[in-house]
Amino acid sequence: MKFEIIRDISAPKKPKPQGELGFGRYFTDHMLVMNYTEGKGWHDARIVPYGPITLEPSSMVLHYGQEVFEGLKAYRTADGRVLLFRPEQNARRMNASNRRLCMPEIDEDVWVSCVKAIVAEDRDWVPAEEGTSLYIRPFIFATDPFLGVRSSHTYQFMIILSPVGSYYPEGIQPVKIYIESEYVRAVKGGTGLAKCGGNYAASIRSQSNAHAKGYTQVLWLDGVERKYIEEVGTMNVFFKIAGEIVTPALEGSILPGITRDSAIRLLRDKGYTVTERRISIDELVEASDNGSLEEMFGTGTAAVISPVGELQIGEKHIVINDGKIGSTAQWIYDTLTGMQWGKIADPYGWTVEV
Ligand SMILES: *Cc1c(COP(=O)(O)O)cnc(C)c1O
């Protein structure tokens, strides 16, 4: 396949941010843009200075939300290399999201080439301090200037980059979770399995309520029976119950996380029994009551692992593992981040050098 990225990098370099990077606050010197036109396909891939874009106010994405995105990171190793983690999985998942939202797919190799090209361009923005990384945000949105409801005939693909600080500057802190009983995130047949902005728009009400009550995140239950556990905040969720690892099965309303997939693989290879099945909130309470609930944690690219220390279920307050991170969660965290920052061997071939 013939594919070329045009570079227009004629802009002065910005000063690098000083002090705390936080998450998603700073953007690098450049961005990647590529357009889609029906009949022509994806065309005009280009790297240009990072900056505002112009859109018709009638652009379809602004009215009907036809948009999908991805999230991955570039990591700097001690010897100065820059590594990506399973980027082809993000390419594949973005295409799955594209199919669900009736949007055009991008060839997986082209997609990964785009990510590598923009990261290579702004390579000096990949931070080197402990725990930091360069967050990569690819996204696609509908650009037809049209108010009728249908799928757009034109789209824009973009990749922006943001240097991000350590998620755990003071060590891993378990979070307090609130169980959402009023609102749901997704239902089977909906868009829960796609990474689209609309899912996030629908989740902010709950997250805001949970924050107001002093909780960090929301535990989402299934949208039909409001009984089975689906995800925690914007992460997949795992439990360790009497030595066995349990995570909700992907039945159409749960986002198939790449960290989830990697954690399952690592755990199985380590000899753990990992079961993907439905797990109800009642089972969780029972496991807590009889002392078999050993660990609970979320998985996702941003935090890698986020242990849950406390749960509020109606009037019932549950404390897990004395509110501390468990040994299994810690081991997954150390192993995955060890590979990502090139500190330990990667026997899976998951890391890809830029
Ligand atoms: C992105 C995302 C995840 C985690 O996926 P990773 O590939 O592990 O980063 C989990 N749940 C939701 C809703 C997400 O959007």
The ligand as an SDF file (V2000), in Angstrom:
LIG
                    3D

 15 15  0  0  0  0  0  0  0  0999 V2000
  -10.7470    3.0080   27.2160 C   0  0  0  0  0  0  0  0  0  0  0  0
  -11.6770    2.3960   28.2040 C   0  0  0  0  0  0  0  0  0  0  0  0
  -11.3030    1.3270   29.0400 C   0  0  0  0  0  0  0  0  0  0  0  0
   -9.8840    0.8070   29.1610 C   0  0  0  0  0  0  0  0  0  0  0  0
   -9.3290    0.3840   27.9730 O   0  0  0  0  0  0  0  0  0  0  0  0
   -7.7350    0.2500   27.8370 P   0  0  0  0  0  0  0  0  0  0  0  0
   -7.5480   -0.2190   26.4550 O   0  0  0  0  0  0  0  0  0  0  0  0
   -7.3000   -0.7420   28.8510 O   0  0  0  0  0  0  0  0  0  0  0  0
   -7.1690    1.6070   28.0950 O   0  0  0  0  0  0  0  0  0  0  0  0
  -12.2710    0.7550   29.8470 C   0  0  0  0  0  0  0  0  0  0  0  0
  -13.5450    1.2140   29.8570 N   0  0  0  0  0  0  0  0  0  0  0  0
  -13.9290    2.2490   29.0880 C   0  0  0  0  0  0  0  0  0  0  0  0
  -15.3340    2.7170   29.1410 C   0  0  0  0  0  0  0  0  0  0  0  0
  -13.0180    2.8750   28.2360 C   0  0  0  0  0  0  0  0  0  0  0  0
  -13.4170    3.9030   27.4750 O   0  0  0  0  0  0  0  0  0  0  0  0
  1  2  1  0
  2  3  1  0
  2 14  2  0
  3  4  1  0
  3 10  2  0
  4  5  1  0
  5  6  1  0
  6  7  2  0
  6  8  1  0
  6  9  1  0
 10 11  1  0
 11 12  2  0
 12 13  1  0
 12 14  1  0
 14 15  1  0
M  END
$$$$
